[in-house]
C-alpha cells in the first residue's frame, strides 16, 4: 500500500488536573523489514480502533508541537521542540 509522504500523528492524554495534546507532522516512510514491524508492534503506541493494521510507518519528525491546559481553564501553554 502506498504511503503518503506527509503525515500527522497526534497523541492526547489527561488526568484529574490537566489535559495535553502532542502533534508530529512530517515525512513518513513505510517500514520495510519484518524486524522493523515487530519492533513497532512492541511500542506503547496503540490504535483506538481494533481493525487489523497492515502498513507501519516511521515518521522523520523535525518539529513536535504540543499544548497543555487545565480542565475548565481558558489558558493553555503551547510548546515547540
C-alpha positions in Angstrom: 0.0 0.0 0.0 1.4 3.4 -0.9 2.2 5.8 2.0 1.6 9.5 1.8 4.8 11.3 2.1 3.5 13.9 4.6 1.5 12.6 7.7 0.3 13.8 11.0 0.4 11.8 14.3 -1.4 13.1 17.3 -1.5 11.8 20.8 -3.6 13.1 23.6 -3.7 12.5 27.4 -5.4 13.7 30.5 -5.5 13.3 34.2 -7.5 14.8 37.0 -5.7 18.2 36.8 -5.0 18.8 33.2 -5.0 17.6 29.6 -2.4 17.7 26.8 -2.0 17.1 23.1 1.1 16.5 21.1 1.3 16.7 17.3 4.1 15.5 14.9 3.8 16.4 11.2 6.4 15.4 8.7 7.5 12.9 6.2 6.8 9.2 6.6 8.3 6.1 5.1 6.9 2.5 5.2 8.8 0.1 7.4 10.4 -2.3 5.0 11.5 -5.3 7.1 9.7 -7.8 9.3 12.1 -7.0 12.2 11.2 -3.3 12.0 7.4 -4.1 12.0 7.9 -6.4 15.0 9.8 -3.7 16.8 7.0 -1.2 16.1 4.4 -3.6 17.5 6.3 -3.6 20.8 6.0 0.1 21.3 3.3 1.6 23.6 1.6 3.3 20.7 -1.8 1.6 20.2 -4.6 2.5 17.8 -8.1 3.3 19.1 -9.7 1.0 16.5 -9.3 -2.8 16.6 -9.1 -3.1 12.8 -6.1 -5.0 11.5 -3.2 -2.8 10.5 -1.1 -3.8 7.5 1.0 -0.7 7.0 3.5 0.6 9.5 5.4 3.8 9.0 8.3 5.7 10.6 7.9 9.5 10.9 11.0 11.5 10.3 9.9 14.4 12.6 11.8 17.7 12.6 9.3 19.6 14.7 7.0 18.5 17.5 4.3 20.8 18.9 2.0 20.4 21.8 -0.2 22.1 24.3 -1.4 21.6 27.8 -4.3 23.1 29.7 -6.2 22.7 32.9 -9.8 21.4 33.0 -12.1 24.3 32.6 -9.2 26.7 32.3 -9.3 29.1 29.4 -5.5 29.4 29.3 -3.1 27.0 27.7 0.6 26.5 27.1 1.9 25.8 23.6 5.3 24.3 23.2 7.6 23.5 20.3 10.6 21.2 20.1 
